[in-house]
Amino acid sequence: MSELDIAVREAKLAAQQLSESWEEINLLYSIGEILGRTVNLDDAARTILNEISETVGAKRAAIFVHEASSGLLRPVAVLGADAAKMKPIAIDDESSVAARVFRTQRPLLVPEGELESPLEAPVRTGAMLSVPIMWTSPTGGVPLGVVTLSGRRASERFTAGDQKLVAAIATQIGTAIQIDHLVKASVATERLAHEMQLAHELQMRLLPSPNVVAPDATCAARVEPALSVGGDFYHLFKLGQGRTGVLIGDVSSHGYQAALIMALTMSAMAIHAQNSDDPARTVTSLLASLSDELKQTEMFLSLCYVVIDPERGELRYANTGHPHAFVVAADGTAERLTATDPPLGLGTEEPRGSRRAWHRGSDLLVLFTDGVSDARDDRGRVLGEARVLDVVKARRAEAPQRVVDGVFALVEGHMGRVTPEDDQALVVLRS
Amino acid sequence: MSFSVTTRGDVCIVEVEGQLIVGNRQELKQKILDELDKGTRKVLVDFARTGYIDSSGLGVLVSLAKKMREMGGDLRLANLNDDLQTLFELTKLDTLFQISETRERALENF
């Protein structure tokens, strides 16, 4: 061979290598563009698969993405086969090339006739090159899926160069998958936050305006749920002949289930309160309405239902396990309306009632939940019932709204920046 | 805060250190359910080193007591400090539990 021939041959080889490198560089550039243009993983995966197959010369190819909830590798893009016929592959499937590559996190070139899984048959003809799709985080690499290529044109073999190229692209696909996961998680979180906000607004709307008992009584109330939806609530009823019904309740939990029990209690009480002026009978009827739900949810309900009859100078109440119910007199003494029974849902079928005198225009009814008196500061110290009552006593001659404002100023001052762990509810009424 | 579990005869004694609140109640529940799975039917919860129980802590004691009764067992309480004793009285939960002043007294007739 002459020197000229050698020179020509080398020049041709260099041109071929340059051409191949150009194709590879072009492929990486195109994929960068595809990923930059789209956040839709399925579309990006299909386009990328076409580009790789074209460059490597594979007639069949697939991209599988790992689904953490089911432990399956799901085909998101398929080339050379009907995508509908492809089934997901379990990551512990011993006969699958893709599953093995996912487990070992290493590329694998399997010759024809070896490791032939029926699940991969639609995307395999002869040898198969499979490369893991990795996401590299500061704590290490995490496998997200697998790319498989097969059916190389003209029976050429897959080379180490092909493997390197596919591995480089798989890294970019990994980034796309991770972005897709993050976008979906962000959308889901946003939707959940929106739904929780709606639930909060709905729950707050169920609580009546304190003005519903005017002019028979002057009332102020405030509820602060610890989560978006909570289990503390109050209700007010105008019972006729100057009488007023006041309910405070605390479901033994927070969140959706507690909110459901609260809503059921509110609607059942609206019916039962109008049927009797005896709080014990009203609460007995309420328990009959709620008992199935309380049993199913393993929850219980502490509540205090008070009926004030200023004409007769009488207060009657039924208290199922609610500790913080008081009448504060004009002289500043606070008398507790002690519980007559344990909380509803714990076996009592007929809650009892009690009664005491009521001084028209001067006695103050004060009902609050343990989220108020048990509020904690940044060192974990509990506010305490006594300090709450001190504020009430100091403002006992003022309008109920001033009493509520004073107590919440105390609670908020005590908690500082601490997030409350429990719902807080307070009702103050004069009649 | 933590829970320590010891056994005296056929009674499982669970000691609550610190507080029983919304943040650790499930841990107590699981510990006692694990004991039930092992066949234990008598559980004494000792509050000698407990300063505070919130409403969700009370809730878990009540649901455990109910579950144990359904399984033919019994859950009793001991060593409540004055504040906790008052809390049980104010909520009338003292009518649902057998509460003893000391661990020894609780074990006497268990």
Contacts between the chains, C-beta under 8 A, distances in Angstrom:
chain1	res1	chain2	res2	distance
A	250	B	55	6.4
A	252	B	55	6.0
A	252	B	56	6.5
A	252	B	58	7.5
A	252	B	59	3.9
A	252	B	62	7.9
A	253	B	56	6.8
A	253	B	59	7.0
A	298	B	63	5.2
A	299	B	59	7.5
A	300	B	59	6.6
A	300	B	62	6.4
A	302	B	55	7.4
A	302	B	91	6.5
A	320	B	92	7.6
A	321	B	91	4.1
A	321	B	92	5.3
A	321	B	93	6.7
A	322	B	91	7.5
A	323	B	87	6.9
A	323	B	90	3.8
A	323	B	91	5.7
A	336	B	90	7.7
A	338	B	90	6.9
A	339	B	90	6.1
A	339	B	91	6.0
A	339	B	92	4.4
A	340	B	92	7.4
A	341	B	92	5.6
A	342	B	91	6.7
A	342	B	92	4.2
A	342	B	93	5.5
A	342	B	95	5.9
A	342	B	96	5.5
A	343	B	62	7.9
A	343	B	91	6.7
A	343	B	92	7.8
A	343	B	93	7.7
A	346	B	62	5.9
A	346	B	66	7.8
A	346	B	93	7.9
A	346	B	96	6.0
A	347	B	96	7.2
A	370	B	54	6.9
A	370	B	55	5.4
A	374	B	54	6.2
A	382	B	52	7.0
A	421	B	21	7.3
A	421	B	22	5.8
A	421	B	23	7.7
A	421	B	54	7.6
A	422	B	22	7.3
A	422	B	54	6.6
A	422	B	55	7.0
A	422	B	56	7.9
